[in-house]
Every structure is written in C-alpha cells, then in structure tokens.
Amino acid sequence: ETSAREHVFRSLFKRASDTFDAEDFEESERLCRLLLAYTDLSTFHKAGCHRILSLGDRNFLWHAEQAVQQYQHLFYPNGDSTGDHLLSDAQIEIRDSILEDTYRNLAQAEMDHVEIQCDYAERCERFKTIYGYQPTIKDV
C-alpha cells in the first residue's frame, strides 16, 4: 500500500517524464528539482530525476553521477546482484536497460564537461591575450 505522499511523488515524476518526452525540458527540470527537494523521495524517483537533469544544461555531470549512484543503490543494495533469481527475465532486461542508458548518459556528460572546460580555458587565454589580464567568470 502506498501513502498519499508517495502517490503525489509518483504523479509528479510521471508528469516530469511526460513533459520531458514532450520536449518541454524547462517544465520537466522544474518538476525534477521540486521533487528532489523532498528528503523522503524514493530512491527510484531520485534516480529518475537525476537522470532527467543529467540531460540538461546545469550541473549535468553531477546529476549523471547521482543517477548512476542512486540506480546502483536501488538495483544492487549490497553491491552485487545476488537477488537476480527473484526477478523475471523482463525485470532484469528493464533494469539492465536503465543502467545502460544511465552509464551512457554519464559517459556523454563526462565528455561534454571536458569539452566545456577546454572551451573555457581557450576563452580565458584569448581574453588574457587581448586585454592583458586574467578574466573573471563574468568576462568569459
């Protein structure tokens, strides 16, 4: 049996997922940030929110890392898959697909982060060459 609060969390997460699928990313991210503010949000919903936010523009690498960590904790609470015999083949396939997508998102976030860092370093160097002093964050 689920509580009214869990039902609300589930409904909000579904709405966040649906708005993401409808490419209303701003609303989807807003809903995910709202959900993550609740300390009693389930691990499944935390992981899902971080997964959606890992595809956004702000703190995407951190959110990708959090999604992996939360899903690992959810699917492998003791660090291993000793409970696989309790799952159906379909459940194992869904779990593995979620983890595969989450790891792929993390790999992409890591590459994007490196690219952004390189772009930032290049802009800083160009600014310093033109203006003769180290730029502030606002300058670049």
Secondary structure, DSSP 8 states (H G I E B T S, - for coil): ---HHHHHHHHHHHHHHHHHHTT-HHHHHHHHHHHHT-TT--HHHHHHHHHHHTTSSSSHHHHHHHHHHHHHHHH-TTSS-TTGGGS-HHHHHHHHHHHHHHHHHHHHHHHHHHHHHHHHHHHHHHHHHHHSS---TTT-
